[in-house]
Amino acid sequence: MFGKFLNKKAKIVEETDPDKVFVENIRRYFNISTKEAKKICDIAVEEGIMRRKFAVICKNKDCERIIDVYNSLTEIPQATSCLHCELNEKDKYTFDTKDLEIVEYFQYIDR
C-alpha cells in the first residue's frame, strides 16, 4: 500500500516540468488546498527556490497558444500579437492584453 502511494507521488514529480510548475502540481503532490499550495509557491519564490512567471494566452479558439512569458504583471504590454495567428493569416492576431488569459506558473531555479 505504501509503495502504491510512493509510486503515485513519483508519477506526479515525473510529469512536472521544473520550468513550468503550476499551483495545481503542488496541490496534487501534497494533497492540500489550492490556497495552501499557492502559499507554498509564494514562500518558494521568497526563498529563491522558484521564480514567478506569467504566460499570456492567445484567445483565438483554434490557437490558444502562449503568446509570450513575462516575469511580472507590470512587464506585460497593453497590446500584444500572436505570431502564430499572424503567420496563419488569421483576421485577428493583435489583442488588448486585458482581454487575454494570463496564467501564473513557477519556474524552479537550479542553484
N, C-alpha and C positions, 0 to 999 in steps of 0.2 A: 504494500500500500504506500509506504514512504517513497519507494522507488518510482512509483507512478507519479507521485507529487513532484519529485525532483525532475523527472522527465518532462512534465508539463512546464515547469519553470525554465528548464533548459531550452525548450522549444520557443518560448517567448523571447528569450535572450537571442537565440539564433536568428529569429525573424525580425529583430530590431536592428535597423541600420544606425550605427553610432552617430552618423551625420544628420539623422532625422529621427529624433526621439520625441514622440508625442506624449502628452499627459496621459492619454489612454494606455500607452505602453506601460507606464509606471503604475497606473491604476490596476491594470490586469496582473502585473507581476506581483504586487504586494497585496492584491485583493482588498483595496481600500476605496474610499470615495474619491470622486473626481476632485473635490475641494482639497482633500488631503494630498492627493497626487500632485496637484498644482503647487501646493506649498513645498513639497519635496523638490520639485523642479526649480522653484524660486530660490530655495536655500542652496541648491547646487550651483545656480548662477552666482549668488552672493559669495560662495566659497571658491569660485573659479574652476569648478569641475565641468560645468557646461556653459554655453552661451545661448542666449535667446535669439531666435531668427523669426522673420515674418515673410511668408510667401504670399504673393499676390496672384490670384487665380483668374484666368480668363473666364468671362461669363457666357461666351458662346457655347450653346448646348453640345455641339459636336466637337468642341475643343477641350475646354475646362483644364487646360494645361497651366503650369506655373509660368507666369509671365516673367517674374523676377523675384529675387530674395533680398531682403534688407535686414540690417542689424537692429533697427529701431523703427517705430511707427513714424517718427518725425522725418526719417530719411525718404519715406515713400512720397513720390511726387503726386500732385493733384490730378494729373492725367498720365496715362501710360498706354502703350500699344503692344499688342500681341503679334510678335514677328511671325509666328506660325500661321495665324489667320491672314496676315498681310500677304505672306508668300503664297497662300492658297486662294488669294484674291477674294476674300470674304468682304461683304459690303461693310460690315462693322468690325474694325480691328483696333480702334482707338476708344478708350473709355475714361470716364471720370472715375478716379480711384475709389471715391466714396460709394460707388455703385458695385464695387467688386468685393468678392470674398477675400478676406485676409486671414490666413491660417498661421497660428503661432506654433512653433515647434522648438526643439532644443538640440544643440549640437555638442557632442562630447568633446572636450578639449584634451588632446593627447599631450601629456606632460613629458 
